[in-house]
Amino acid sequence: MNTFIYHKDTLNIVGMLNAHTSYEKELELNVFPNFGGNTNDYDIIETEFDYITLEKVDEIVKAKEYVIPVEPQEPTETELLNDYIIDVDYRVTMIELGL
């Protein structure tokens, strides 16, 4: 279970609690120096997701899983050569079999 700290007004994630840090200590050490405000400006939400976005539905804040988009990658030169060798081998085999 992951525990995130978020700004109540903007619903921006500003921190994450770990097993060794309390909510108050995390606010004091990381959130206030970086984002300002006071304790009343922030709250926590627990979720099983690693990456989330927050949305407010009927005044209740809910976590939605955030899926990181993966861009398709161009094949490397080695992969292209490997595919070419497999294709040539297949063609030679078909010629040898008379197909």
N, C-alpha and C positions, 0 to 999 in steps of 0.2 A: 504494500500500500504506500503510495506517495502522498506527501503533504506539501501543498503549495501555499505560498503567501501571495495574496493579491491585493491590489488597491481597490477599495470598495466603489469608488466613483467611476474609474476608468476600466475596471475589470482587467487590468494589465497584471501579468504575473511578475512579481518583483523578487521572489526568492523561493527557496525550497528548504524544508526542515529535514535534517538527518537525525540519526539515532543519538548523536552526541551533543546536540544543541537544542536548547529550549526555544520556544516561540519568542519570548522576551529578549533572550540573548541574540537571536538572529536579527530581530528588529534593531537592537542597539548597535550591533557590530556591522551589519551589512545594509539593511534597508534604509534606516534614517540617514546615514552618511551619503548614500547614493541617490535616494529618492525624496528625502525630506519628509515632512509631515509629523504626525503623532500616532499613538497606538490606535486611536479611534478611526483613523483613515484606512486601516488594514485589517484583513481577516484571513482565515485559512480555509482550505478545502481539501478533503481527502479523496483520492481516486486511485483506481488500479492502473490508469494509463500513465505512460512515461512522458508523453507530449500532449498538451491540452490547449484548448481555447475555452474561454468562459463566455457564457451568455446568461442574460437575466430573463427568466420566464415567470411572469406573475410575481415579481419582487423576490423570487428565489434564484440564487446563483447556481447554475449547473455547469458541470465540466463536460466538454465534448472532446473526444479523441481527435488529436491533430495528426494527420498522416503527412509525413514529409514527402513531397513529390520527388520522385526519382527520375532524372533525365536519362533518356536512352543514350548509351555511349557508342561511339564509333568503334568497330572492331579494330584490334591492333593488327600490325603488319604480320605478326606471327600467326594470329588466328586466320587471317586471310590466306596466308601461304598454306596453312594446315588444311583449310577447306579446299583449296586448289589441288593439293596433293591427293586428298581423298577423292575428289571428282575425277582426276586423271586416272587414279587406280581403278575406280569403278568402270570408267570407259574402256581401259585396257582389258579388264576382266570380261566385259561384255563382248569385246572384239574376239578375244580368245575363245569364248564359248560360242561364237557365231550368232550372237543375238543382236 
